[in-house]
Amino acid sequence: MVLDNVFRQYDVRGEYPTEINEDFAEKLGRATARYLGNSGAVIVGCDYRPSSGRLRDALISGLTRGGVSVLDISPCTTDMLTFATITYKPDLSIMVTASHLPLKYNGFKYVSKQGVYLSEAERSKIKGILAKGEFKEGEGKVEKLSVLDKYLSTMKTLMSWSSRNLSGVKLVTYPMGGTAVLTLPKLLEDLGAEVQVIREVAEDPEPKDENTTIVREEVLARKGLLGLINDGDGDRLAARNHDGSYVTGDQLLCIFARLYSKLGKVVVTIDSSSAVFEYVGGELIVSKVGEANYVVDAVKHGAVFGGEPSGHFVDLRFTPSGSGTLFGAILAEIAKRGDLDKMLAEIPKFYTYRVKVACRDRLSTMIRVVAELEREGVEILSRIDGVKYRVGGATVLIRPSNTEQVVRATVESKDAEEAKSMLGRVEEMLRRVST
C-alpha cells in the first residue's frame, strides 16, 4: 500500500477494504503505540459505518499489543470524543470514521490531548513508523467507558437548558445512519420537544440539500417546526425549516456567528459568504478552510466560536470540535422563539456559483492564477488560503483542493447576472492556466 494515498492533510482515510482494512488498522495501532513510547492511554471511538466496529477492534488490538491502554467510548460522535479527551486527558484520541463520505470509505481522525486535531507533522511521524514497521511489544488494557450522560449534562449546564426550553415543539431529526442518533434526539427530548427520528441509513451521509429531501417530507407531513440533520459522525449540522426549505451552511453560519459575536471573538473560514461579514458586522477573525485550521486559530485568539459553511460549528467553551448536537438544539431554540424566519429574511442575499477545474499540479496552477491577477491589477482581499479578490460587485475565491489535483472557484454577487458572468471569466482563466 502507498501510505501517501491514505495519510491525508487532516486524517487517515481511504476506501474499505482495498486501502483501509483490519490489517492496516492493527498496524496503525502498533505504530501509534510506538509513537507514544509504548505506554500511556488512548481514547478510541467509532461511528456506525458497517466497517467501523471491525476497524476499531483491530486498532485497539494494535494499541494494546504495543503497551498502550485504551478507553473505548464507542459508538460516539466526534464531538463526544473530543469532549472525552479534554475531560479524561489521555495522551491521544482516535475516532474511526470517514465523517460525511460515502459508506465505502473509512478512516481515523487523530485528536491531540488538547482536544484539537493532531497536526500533520505529528501524524507524519506515525506514518514514518508504520512505513518502517518498527513496532515494539507491550501489554495494554482495555476499559469500556460511557460518556453520553456526562456529555449531555455538561452541555445543558453550559447553556442553562431545562425541560422547558423546547416544550410543545415538534422536531424531526435525521442522523443519516450516524451516531448523532444517540445524542441529538435525546437532548431535544430532555429539553421537552416531541422528536421524530428518521432512521434511514444514507449511503452518502453528507447533509446537503439533495441528500435530505426525506426530511422535507417528514417536516411537512408532521407539521414540524424544524428538521435537523447530521452527518455520519455528528460533527456537522444542516437544517430544513418548517416549510421544508433547506437552510444553507452560510445561513446557519450567519445566525450562529451573530449570536456568538455577543459573547466574544468569532472565527470564520475564508470561504464564508460575504453575507456572513455583512450580517454579523464587527470584526471577524478569518482562517484557512477546514476545521483543523479554524479551531487552532480560535484557540490562539481566545475565541468563543468558530465555524465554516460546510456545517461545522464549534463552541470553544464546550469542546474544540464541530457539534451538530449542540448547535441543533440552539437552532431549535431560536426557531421556537420565532426568530429563525426573521433572521433568515434579514440575511443579505448573494448569488453564489462554484466551479472546479482539474489540473496537473494545483500549486503551480495557483502561482499562475495569482500572477495573472496581479497583472490585471484586481483588488486582492486575502491570500491566507488561495486568493480572494473583488471585481466590481463580485467577490471571487480561488483555492487549491486539499485532497486532489483540482482548483476550486467560488463567485458571488448580489447581482445574479454579474455572478454568472464572472464565473465564466474565472473558469476560462483557470482552464487556460491549468494546461
C-alpha positions as a printed NumPy array, in Angstrom:
array([[  0.   ,   0.   ,   0.   ],
       [  1.156,   3.551,  -0.763],
       [  0.694,   5.368,   2.559],
       [  0.552,   8.724,   0.793],
       [ -2.869,   7.7  ,  -0.533],
       [ -4.406,   7.375,   2.93 ],
       [ -2.447,   9.817,   5.079],
       [ -4.333,  12.966,   4.116],
       [ -3.963,  16.565,   5.227],
       [ -6.322,  16.224,   8.187],
       [ -6.765,  12.492,   8.817],
       [ -6.041,   8.946,   7.674],
       [ -8.687,   7.88 ,   5.185],
       [ -9.356,   5.519,   2.288],
       [-11.689,   3.023,   0.67 ],
       [-12.588,  -0.109,   2.627],
       [-11.248,  -2.789,   2.305],
       [ -8.825,  -2.024,  -0.559],
       [ -6.996,   0.849,   1.178],
       [ -8.214,   0.722,   4.78 ],
       [ -8.796,  -2.684,   6.382],
       [ -8.305,  -4.616,   9.616],
       [ -4.66 ,  -5.459,   8.924],
       [ -3.902,  -1.809,   8.257],
       [ -5.799,  -0.726,  11.38 ],
       [ -3.879,  -3.153,  13.598],
       [ -0.531,  -1.976,  12.248],
       [ -1.638,   1.638,  12.593],
       [ -2.418,   0.941,  16.23 ],
       [  1.053,  -0.561,  16.758],
       [  2.709,   2.404,  15.032],
       [  0.689,   4.802,  17.181],
       [  1.752,   2.916,  20.303],
       [  5.408,   3.252,  19.279],
       [  4.853,   6.97 ,  18.639],
       [  3.607,   7.247,  22.236],
       [  6.634,   5.428,  23.604],
       [  4.752,   2.141,  24.04 ],
       [  2.957,   3.474,  27.101],
       [  0.155,   5.822,  28.107],
       [ -3.554,   5.891,  27.315],
       [ -5.637,   6.468,  24.182],
       [ -9.381,   7.08 ,  23.87 ],
       [-10.94 ,   5.271,  20.903],
       [-14.391,   5.822,  19.425],
       [-16.184,   4.904,  16.227],
       [-19.293,   5.685,  14.205],
       [-21.914,   3.281,  12.801],
       [-20.359,   2.569,   9.4  ],
       [-20.525,  -1.163,   8.594],
       [-16.727,  -1.451,   8.778],
       [-16.152,   0.799,  11.801],
       [-16.574,  -1.81 ,  14.527],
       [-14.086,  -4.188,  12.921],
       [-11.566,  -1.429,  12.304],
       [-11.935,  -0.204,  15.886],
       [-11.277,  -3.684,  17.26 ],
       [ -8.189,  -4.079,  15.089],
       [ -6.911,  -0.63 ,  16.039],
       [ -7.384,  -1.379,  19.744],
       [ -5.591,  -4.703,  19.309],
       [ -2.593,  -2.909,  17.817],
       [ -2.56 ,  -0.238,  20.522],
       [ -2.714,  -2.715,  23.419],
       [ -0.211,  -5.038,  21.745],
       [  2.117,  -2.037,  21.798],
       [  1.647,  -1.416,  25.505],
       [ -0.945,   1.371,  25.353],
       [ -4.106,   1.237,  27.467],
       [ -7.39 ,   2.089,  25.761],
       [-10.59 ,   3.759,  26.892],
       [-13.22 ,   2.6  ,  24.396],
       [-16.134,   5.068,  24.289],
       [-17.684,   3.821,  21.051],
       [-20.097,   4.264,  19.488],
       [-19.908,   8.039,  19.687],
       [-19.931,  11.277,  17.764],
       [-16.657,  13.059,  17.059],
       [-17.503,  15.857,  19.477],
       [-18.165,  13.237,  22.165],
       [-14.619,  12.015,  21.531],
       [-13.106,  15.489,  21.824],
       [-15.24 ,  16.144,  24.926],
       [-13.927,  12.919,  26.474],
       [-10.397,  13.956,  25.517],
       [-10.465,  17.259,  27.401],
       [-12.366,  15.608,  30.281],
       [-10.243,  12.491,  30.853],
       [ -6.959,  13.812,  29.402],
       [ -5.499,  10.783,  27.569],
       [ -2.253,  11.042,  25.622],
       [ -4.172,  10.841,  22.348],
       [ -7.638,  10.036,  20.975],
       [ -8.669,   8.344,  17.723],
       [-12.084,   8.378,  16.049],
       [-12.823,   5.645,  13.496],
       [-14.936,   7.41 ,  10.869],
       [-14.971,   8.846,   7.372],
       [-17.365,  11.562,   8.533],
       [-19.602,  12.702,   5.649],
       [-18.06 ,  10.488,   2.935],
       [-19.943,   7.555,   1.34 ],
       [-20.042,   4.335,   3.361],
       [-17.422,   2.598,   1.203],
       [-14.822,   4.848,   2.867],
       [-13.483,   4.794,   6.388],
       [-10.622,   6.278,   8.314],
       [ -9.091,   7.563,  11.527],
       [ -9.243,  11.057,  12.996],
       [ -6.393,  11.756,  15.403],
       [ -7.043,  14.169,  18.273],
       [ -4.283,  15.608,  20.468],
       [ -4.507,  15.754,  24.257],
       [ -5.668,  19.375,  23.877],
       [ -8.756,  18.158,  22.017],
       [ -7.791,  19.575,  18.616],
       [ -6.801,  17.543,  15.574],
       [ -3.271,  16.183,  15.704],
       [ -1.056,  18.187,  13.359],
       [  0.028,  16.836,  10.004],
       [  3.654,  16.935,  11.2  ],
       [  2.859,  14.666,  14.162],
       [  0.804,  12.269,  12.055],
       [  3.741,  12.102,   9.654],
       [  5.822,  10.669,  12.491],
       [  3.263,   7.857,  12.895],
       [  3.316,   7.353,   9.145],
       [  7.108,   7.002,   9.226],
       [  6.974,   4.377,  11.965],
       [  4.285,   2.483,  10.061],
       [  6.294,   2.572,   6.835],
       [  9.347,   1.077,   8.551],
       [  7.346,  -1.451,  10.573],
       [  9.315,  -0.517,  13.683],
       [  6.998,  -1.915,  16.34 ],
       [  7.594,  -2.958,  19.947],
       [  5.639,  -5.388,  22.071],
       [  3.828,  -4.433,  25.249],
       [  0.678,  -5.205,  27.186],
       [ -2.033,  -2.595,  27.415],
       [ -5.506,  -2.861,  28.928],
       [ -8.938,  -2.014,  27.535],
       [-11.671,  -0.315,  29.523],
       [-15.165,   0.402,  28.227],
       [-16.435,   3.851,  29.173],
       [-19.759,   5.63 ,  28.529],
       [-19.548,   9.419,  28.304],
       [-23.023,  10.194,  26.913],
       [-24.651,  11.298,  30.174],
       [-21.708,  13.475,  31.198],
       [-21.508,  14.931,  27.688],
       [-25.192,  15.914,  27.654],
       [-25.317,  17.163,  31.24 ],
       [-22.25 ,  19.366,  30.674],
       [-23.855,  20.791,  27.541],
       [-27.142,  21.531,  29.323],
       [-25.349,  23.192,  32.233],
       [-23.289,  25.368,  29.886],
       [-26.394,  26.555,  28.044],
       [-28.628,  26.73 ,  31.162],
       [-31.11 ,  24.432,  29.454],
       [-34.021,  22.675,  31.17 ],
       [-37.021,  20.547,  30.213],
       [-38.971,  23.724,  29.457],
       [-36.765,  25.123,  26.721],
       [-38.374,  23.186,  23.871],
       [-41.657,  22.118,  25.444],
       [-44.512,  21.82 ,  22.955],
       [-42.184,  21.798,  19.937],
       [-42.349,  19.16 ,  17.183],
       [-38.98 ,  18.391,  15.614],
       [-37.642,  15.938,  13.03 ],
       [-34.057,  14.638,  13.172],
       [-32.148,  12.75 ,  10.514],
       [-28.76 ,  11.395,  11.65 ],
       [-28.305,   9.779,   8.208],
       [-27.462,   6.471,   9.915],
       [-24.768,   8.118,  12.011],
       [-24.026,   8.293,  15.713],
       [-25.862,  11.574,  16.303],
       [-28.889,   9.308,  16.707],
       [-27.504,   8.724,  20.213],
       [-27.2  ,  12.389,  21.12 ],
       [-29.446,  14.923,  19.399],
       [-32.848,  13.185,  19.811],
       [-32.136,  12.513,  23.488],
       [-31.049,  16.096,  24.106],
       [-34.113,  17.524,  22.359],
       [-36.425,  15.231,  24.314],
       [-34.675,  16.201,  27.558],
       [-35.472,  19.818,  26.664],
       [-39.161,  18.97 ,  26.261],
       [-39.504,  18.532,  22.476],
       [-41.517,  15.886,  20.644],
       [-38.994,  14.245,  18.32 ],
       [-39.451,  12.124,  15.218],
       [-36.237,  10.334,  14.222],
       [-35.705,   9.266,  10.599],
       [-33.7  ,   6.05 ,  10.875],
       [-32.945,   5.503,   7.2  ],
       [-29.23 ,   4.881,   6.605],
       [-27.739,   7.137,   3.927],
       [-25.136,   5.656,   1.588],
       [-23.865,   9.199,   1.161],
       [-24.124,  10.763,   4.64 ],
       [-23.313,  14.331,   3.616],
       [-26.17 ,  16.565,   4.803],
       [-26.58 ,  18.618,   1.632],
       [-29.85 ,  19.682,   0.049],
       [-30.217,  16.855,  -2.464],
       [-29.459,  14.179,   0.158],
       [-32.085,  15.35 ,   2.652],
       [-35.38 ,  15.602,   0.774],
       [-36.759,  12.915,   3.085],
       [-36.545,  15.469,   5.903],
       [-38.628,  17.939,   3.916],
       [-41.343,  15.313,   3.519],
       [-41.359,  14.444,   7.232],
       [-41.352,  18.056,   8.41 ],
       [-44.302,  18.911,   6.189],
       [-46.219,  15.706,   6.994],
       [-45.821,  16.131,  10.756],
       [-46.092,  19.925,  10.73 ],
       [-42.759,  20.101,  12.479],
       [-41.082,  23.337,  13.465],
       [-37.737,  22.218,  12.106],
       [-35.782,  19.325,  10.628],
       [-32.249,  18.828,  11.969],
       [-29.699,  16.795,  10.013],
       [-26.267,  15.423,  10.934],
       [-23.538,  13.604,   9.039],
       [-22.037,  10.201,   9.848],
       [-20.006,  11.237,  12.889],
       [-22.321,  14.004,  14.037],
       [-19.916,  16.933,  13.742],
       [-21.937,  18.704,  11.032],
       [-25.377,  20.295,  11.134],
       [-27.827,  21.077,   8.354],
       [-31.479,  22.009,   8.643],
       [-34.843,  22.335,   6.934],
       [-37.291,  24.972,   8.083],
       [-40.972,  24.403,   8.899],
       [-41.855,  24.934,   5.211],
       [-39.372,  22.244,   4.172],
       [-36.88 ,  24.725,   2.704],
       [-33.197,  23.919,   3.085],
       [-31.215,  26.261,   5.314],
       [-27.775,  26.656,   3.763],
       [-24.489,  26.383,   5.612],
       [-23.805,  30.072,   5.022],
       [-27.188,  30.974,   6.51 ],
       [-26.511,  28.853,   9.589],
       [-23.065,  30.408,   9.914],
       [-24.627,  33.891,   9.748],
       [-27.042,  33.001,  12.543],
       [-24.544,  31.335,  14.885],
       [-21.735,  33.823,  14.256],
       [-24.042,  36.736,  15.047],
       [-25.294,  35.023,  18.19 ],
       [-21.8  ,  34.25 ,  19.492],
       [-20.358,  37.631,  18.495],
       [-22.243,  38.996,  21.51 ],
       [-20.214,  36.649,  23.742],
       [-16.709,  37.134,  22.388],
       [-14.432,  36.689,  19.382],
       [-15.64 ,  34.731,  16.36 ],
       [-13.59 ,  32.869,  13.726],
       [-14.919,  32.023,  10.255],
       [-13.209,  30.489,   7.232],
       [-12.138,  32.362,   4.128],
       [-14.778,  30.561,   2.024],
       [-17.601,  32.071,   4.067],
       [-20.086,  34.141,   2.094],
       [-19.857,  37.923,   2.114],
       [-23.305,  37.706,   3.692],
       [-21.654,  36.493,   6.905],
       [-19.455,  39.581,   7.206],
       [-22.283,  41.944,   6.264],
       [-24.867,  40.32 ,   8.543],
       [-22.705,  39.794,  11.615],
       [-20.888,  43.129,  11.482],
       [-17.902,  43.946,  13.662],
       [-14.519,  42.333,  13.258],
       [-14.41 ,  38.631,  12.4  ],
       [-11.203,  36.595,  12.507],
       [-10.678,  34.854,   9.163],
       [ -8.979,  31.459,   8.916],
       [ -7.994,  28.922,   6.305],
       [-10.657,  26.428,   5.221],
       [-11.04 ,  23.336,   7.388],
       [-11.978,  22.67 ,  10.991],
       [ -8.402,  21.714,  11.83 ],
       [ -7.344,  25.241,  10.815],
       [-10.032,  27.469,  12.249],
       [-10.182,  25.682,  15.608],
       [ -6.45 ,  26.249,  16.085],
       [ -6.958,  29.924,  15.21 ],
       [ -9.928,  30.139,  17.566],
       [ -7.847,  28.752,  20.433],
       [ -4.965,  31.08 ,  19.543],
       [ -7.186,  34.177,  19.607],
       [ -9.283,  33.141,  22.608],
       [-12.462,  32.999,  20.514],
       [-15.73 ,  31.53 ,  21.769],
       [-16.948,  30.353,  18.354],
       [-15.588,  29.032,  15.085],
       [-17.497,  27.918,  12.029],
       [-17.5  ,  27.287,   8.301],
       [-20.169,  26.94 ,   5.567],
       [-19.733,  23.142,   5.426],
       [-21.813,  22.878,   8.62 ],
       [-19.07 ,  22.591,  11.233],
       [-19.81 ,  24.891,  14.181],
       [-17.693,  24.96 ,  17.343],
       [-18.412,  26.395,  20.799],
       [-14.938,  26.572,  22.334],
       [-16.453,  26.775,  25.814],
       [-17.758,  23.227,  25.358],
       [-15.358,  21.261,  23.182],
       [-12.976,  22.17 ,  20.33 ],
       [-14.893,  20.235,  17.675],
       [-17.932,  20.723,  15.498],
       [-21.064,  19.665,  17.378],
       [-24.184,  19.015,  15.344],
       [-25.889,  18.123,  18.62 ],
       [-25.218,  21.367,  20.495],
       [-25.967,  23.614,  17.544],
       [-29.023,  21.592,  16.538],
       [-30.57 ,  22.361,  19.913],
       [-29.514,  26.021,  19.711],
       [-31.201,  26.326,  16.302],
       [-34.357,  24.67 ,  17.631],
       [-34.439,  27.17 ,  20.485],
       [-34.091,  30.061,  18.025],
       [-36.945,  28.624,  15.95 ],
       [-39.18 ,  28.183,  18.996],
       [-38.725,  31.854,  19.906],
       [-39.997,  32.702,  16.437],
       [-36.699,  34.3  ,  15.451],
       [-35.496,  31.917,  12.74 ],
       [-37.735,  33.165,   9.921],
       [-36.921,  36.76 ,  10.831],
       [-33.177,  36.112,  10.863],
       [-33.253,  34.248,   7.553],
       [-35.151,  37.151,   5.975],
       [-32.573,  39.646,   7.261],
       [-29.522,  37.81 ,   5.868],
       [-28.255,  39.649,   2.751],
       [-28.97 ,  37.791,  -0.469],
       [-25.931,  36.827,  -2.512],
       [-25.947,  34.685,  -5.643],
       [-23.223,  32.077,  -5.375],
       [-21.788,  29.88 ,  -8.12 ],
       [-18.963,  27.366,  -7.986],
       [-16.708,  25.571, -10.438],
       [-13.742,  23.219, -10.174],
       [-11.09 ,  22.634, -12.811],
       [ -8.741,  19.663, -12.967],
       [ -5.033,  20.395, -13.399],
       [ -1.702,  18.576, -13.455],
       [ -0.323,  20.482, -10.454],
       [ -2.724,  22.548,  -8.346],
       [  0.031,  24.537,  -6.629],
       [  1.771,  25.653,  -9.823],
       [ -1.648,  26.467, -11.264],
       [ -2.315,  28.736,  -8.277],
       [  1.014,  30.521,  -8.848],
       [ -0.055,  31.294, -12.422],
       [ -3.505,  32.42 , -11.244],
       [ -2.027,  34.905,  -8.773],
       [  0.447,  36.203, -11.356],
       [ -2.363,  36.848, -13.843],
       [ -4.496,  38.616, -11.236],
       [ -1.567,  40.829, -10.272],
       [ -1.001,  41.756, -13.931],
       [ -4.663,  42.713, -14.206],
       [ -4.402,  44.839, -11.071],
       [ -7.506,  43.411,  -9.381],
       [ -8.298,  44.21 ,  -5.742],
       [ -6.899,  41.254,  -3.8  ],
       [ -8.633,  40.828,  -0.434],
       [ -6.785,  37.842,   1.04 ],
       [ -4.063,  35.28 ,   0.355],
       [ -4.35 ,  33.185,   3.512],
       [ -5.852,  30.225,   1.607],
       [ -5.632,  30.545,  -2.147],
       [ -6.565,  34.046,  -3.311],
       [ -9.728,  36.07 ,  -2.699],
       [-10.364,  39.184,  -4.789],
       [-13.055,  41.632,  -5.855],
       [-14.055,  42.879,  -9.275],
       [-16.934,  45.357,  -9.268],
       [-19.655,  43.905,  -7.065],
       [-18.41 ,  40.312,  -7.435],
       [-16.139,  38.51 ,  -4.976],
       [-14.072,  35.518,  -6.114],
       [-12.239,  32.893,  -4.089],
       [ -9.836,  30.561,  -5.912],
       [ -8.075,  27.927,  -3.861],
       [ -6.405,  24.549,  -4.447],
       [ -8.126,  21.397,  -3.245],
       [ -6.615,  19.801,  -0.151],
       [ -7.095,  16.27 ,  -1.48 ],
       [ -6.938,  16.198,  -5.307],
       [ -5.364,  17.909,  -8.311],
       [ -8.199,  20.381,  -8.645],
       [ -8.542,  24.134,  -8.269],
       [-11.902,  25.375,  -6.974],
       [-13.501,  28.765,  -7.508],
       [-16.456,  30.388,  -5.787],
       [-18.042,  33.531,  -7.194],
       [-20.725,  35.598,  -5.503],
       [-22.53 ,  38.857,  -6.042],
       [-25.834,  40.47 ,  -5.121],
       [-26.458,  40.608,  -8.871],
       [-27.083,  37.144, -10.342],
       [-26.039,  38.112, -13.862],
       [-22.811,  39.661, -12.627],
       [-22.019,  36.485, -10.679],
       [-22.706,  34.252, -13.685],
       [-20.638,  36.437, -15.98 ],
       [-17.725,  36.471, -13.543],
       [-17.933,  32.672, -13.139],
       [-17.492,  32.284, -16.9  ],
       [-14.445,  34.556, -16.872],
       [-12.913,  32.739, -13.916],
       [-13.495,  29.298, -15.431],
       [-11.93 ,  30.391, -18.714],
       [ -8.853,  31.691, -16.896],
       [ -8.487,  28.518, -14.806],
       [ -8.7  ,  26.238, -17.852],
       [ -6.156,  28.384, -19.656],
       [ -3.551,  28.498, -16.877],
       [ -4.016,  24.873, -15.796],
       [ -2.934,  23.389, -19.131]])
